[in-house]
Amino acid sequence: MMRDLRIALEPVAIKSQLSPQGKRIFWNITAGGYQLTGVGLASQAAMLFSGR
């Protein structure tokens, strides 16, 4: 799932069209700076889809 999310966000990130929250999520996915399982994954998905 995280791989698919990274693939989907990468073209938008390259064009610098991510929102501040999207940038943070993309950075966390690509840098591995966030636990991407359990609560970590759920919170990242919630941030992405909540529009916050």
N, C-alpha and C positions, 0 to 999 in steps of 0.2 A: 504494500500500500504506500509506504513512504517513497519507494522508488518511483511509482506512478505519479505521486504528488510532485516530486522533484522534477520529473520529466515535463509535467504540465506547467509548472511555474518557471522553468528555465528560460523559455523564449521571452516571457514577459519581463523577467529579471534582466535579461540582456538588453532589452529595450528601455530599461529604467522606468517601467510602468507599474511597478508594485507599490501598493500603499505602504505606509510605515509598518503596519502590522504584518503585511505580506512579506516585506523585506526581512523582518525579524524571524518569521517562520521559515523563509527560504534559507536564511543564514544558519538557523538552528539545524535544519535538515542537512545542508551541505557541509557544515563544519562539524557536525556530530556533537555539538555543545549542549544537546538536550537529550534527556532520556526519552527515546522514541517508542516506549512500550507502556502499557497500562495507563496510568493517570497522565503521564507526559504526552503520550500520543493523543489522548482524549482532549487535553487542554489545547494542544496545537490545532486540532481539527475544529474545536469550538471557536477559537480565535479566528480561524480562517473563514468559517461560515457564518459567524455572528455579525460580521461587518464592523467590529470594534477595533 
